[in-house]
Amino acid sequence: MERTAMQQRVSHLLRLVDDVTSRSIATVVVVLLLLMFWILLAILGSPASWETAFAAIAGSITLTMLFVIQHTQSRHQIVLQLKLDELIRASPNADDLLVHLEVADDDELIKIEEDQLAHHDAVRGDEGLEIVKYKHSD
């Protein structure tokens, strides 16, 4: 699926916003700005219009960050899925049907999960998992 130049620019901008806002210095700056705002509100007697403006700005930033986080998480998930798909394709014993399993319907997922559990039980045999106890050295 081809993306337009505008979509690519928006995606790049969202990744840039995510990169900047995920740094620890961004948290420090926001906390300092909030402290200054609260001190200023206390000094000026807490004007109602300022409180309304603050609430509107905070809500807008929160909503915007929700979409920024959703975009970057979706992108990271796609990248991770592509890497996992490549590992499946590279393994000679892997089941190629597992590639792009994320688009399978629920019944197919349940069936594959049951097959995987049965396979793991068969590999384990009757003895189950071995519990290993380590001696603590003092």
N, C-alpha and C positions, 0 to 999 in steps of 0.2 A: 504494500500500500504506500503510494507516494505521498509525501507530506509537502504542503506548499511552503514557500519561503517565509510567509507570515507565521505559520505554525512552528516552523523551526526557530524563528526569532523569539516567539513567545516561550517556547520550551527552553531555549538558552537563557532567557531572562529569568524564568522561574528557577532554573538550576543555579543561576547566579544569586538570586535572592535567598535560596536555600543555603548556599555555601556561606554567604555573609551572615545570615541569621543563626546558623548552627555553631558559630564560633563562640567561645566563652566570653570574649570581649563584648559581644553584642548583648549578652545578659547583663554585664556590668553597666553598660551604657544605658540600657532600659531601666535598670534599678535606680541609677543616679538621676535619670530624667523624671522618674516617678517620684522620687524623694523631693526633688526640686519643685515639682508640680504641687505636691501635698504641702510643702512649706509655704509656697506662694499662696495657695488656697487658704491656709491658716492665717497668714498675715493679712490678706485682703478680705477676710471674713466670709470666705466660701461663697462667691457669687453663683447663683443658680444657673446662669447661662454657661458658666465654665464647666460646671458639673455635667450639664447636658452635652456640651461639646466633647468633654472627656469620654463620656459614655458612648457617644456616637463614633468617636475616633477609635476607641478600644474595640468596639464591636466590629468596625470595618477592618481593623488590622487582624482581629481574630479570624474573621471569615476569609480574608485574603490568605492568611497563613494556613488555614485549613486546606485551601486549594493548592497552595505551594507544596505542602507536605504530601498531599494525595498524589500530585503529579510526580514528585521525585520518588516516592515509594513505589508507584506504579512502574516507573522507569527502571528502578533498581530490581524490581521483581522480574521484569521482562529480561533484563541482562542476566540475572541469576538463572532464570529458566532456560535461556539459550545456552549458557555454560553447562547446565545439567544435561540438556539434550545432546550437546556435543560429547559429553562423557559417555552417555548411553550409546551413541552411535559408534564411538571409538572402542567400546568393549565388545569383543567377539561373542561373549556369552550372554550379553544383555538382551532383554526383550525389546525389540524396536517398537512394539506397540505402546510402550510407555512414553515415547516421545510425543509431546503435545497432548498429554493426557489431561491437561487442565481444561480442555474443551469437550471432554467426554461427558455424557449424561450421567446422572446419579446412579442409575442401575448398573451401568458399566463400571463405575468407580467401586461400587459395593462388591461386584463380582471379582474385580481385580484384587481388591483388598482381601477378600476371603481366600483367593488363590495364593496371595503372598503369605498370609497367616498359615495356611495349610502347608506351604512349602517350608516355612521356617520351623513349624512343628515337626515336619518330616526330617529335616536336617538335624534338628536337635535330638531326635529319637525319644525314647521313653525316659531317659535320665534327666531331661530338662536342663536348665542352666546350672553350671557348677558354681557353688559359692566358695570364693577364695577368701580365707582369713589371713591377714598379715599380722605378724607379731610386732608389737610396738616396742621399739628399743628406747631405753632411757639413758 
